[in-house]
Amino acid sequence: MARQLPQLKGVKHRFEVLDGMRTHVAMAGEGEPLLLLHGWPQHWYMWRSVIPPLAERYRVLAPDMRGFGWTDIAWKGFEKENLADDVLRLLDAMELDRVRIVGHDWGGWVGFLLALRRPDRVRGLVALNIPPPWPRVTPRNMLAARSFWYQLVLATPFLGQKLLEKDPTLVRRLIKRWAAGGGAWTKKDIAIFSRELRAPTRARAATLLYRSFLLKELLPVLRGRYQPSALEVPTLLLYGGRDGAVPARLITGAKQGADLLETEKVGGAGHFLPEEKPRVVSRRVLEFFDQQGA
């Protein structure tokens, strides 16, 4: 593709055509497959600090979701169940029966949907900085959810897309607001993420990602579409104690009704655990999957 891929030692790149969409996958290591699913406002490169240690034990695969990174532009299909289907298409194309998954932000949400809908394809899940898709609807939780104001802005026709296109500092300011500190990113790192989202096509994908959730998915989620009792996959949910995007209150009660879910706070961290606390994330991922065995 015309845009140069960021280079990371030991990482190779592959493209698979899935239902007509050319999908990019960063790959490293050998062994059992471990899938890394990114969140917003990023792409596969958000895993740059955890890929090396994980690749010592696993065959690491880090795809870019539709419309982001180096995967083809898409104008539809941003419902999260469809993003989960994209992952299944990728697994089929790469002839992978079952995988372990680590997902951050929306990637964690997609990981939950895969674990709930296709537990036969998921050996284990580590979700990062995302509430599970069975929220407890209480007045205090609804109040805590006011931190999601940015979703309304990004989902607004014309406004959300133009903000991303025209404001070169928006991604940097969001990362700073949601993280516990800015030391995990160099100027080059920020540029790699922000320049992608300033492109009109990628900015459009961001608006569709949030618009589809707010208009089509949120109400069924609140009505209980995904019940915690349906979780049959061992799952660890890590969250930052100082997450500026996802309040801890929306996660701490998530274990109720989900026997196979463990939750764990990472102190001194914000919303971007793989970048703010890569050693902690790598260690806990390896420990958790070791506990699960085959």
Secondary structure by P-SEA (a helix, b strand, c coil): ccccccccccbbbbbbbccccbbbbbbbbbccbbbbbbcccccccccccaaaaaaaccbbbbbbcccccccccccccccaaaaaaaaaaaaaaacccbbbbbbcaaaaaaaaaaaacccccccbbbbcccccccccccaaaaaaaccaaaaaaaaccaaaaaaaacccaaaaaaaaaaccccccccaaaaaaaaaaaacaaaaaaaaaaaaaaacccaaaaaaccccccccccbbbbbbbccccccccccccccccccccbbbbbbcccccccccccaaaaaaaaaaaaaaacc
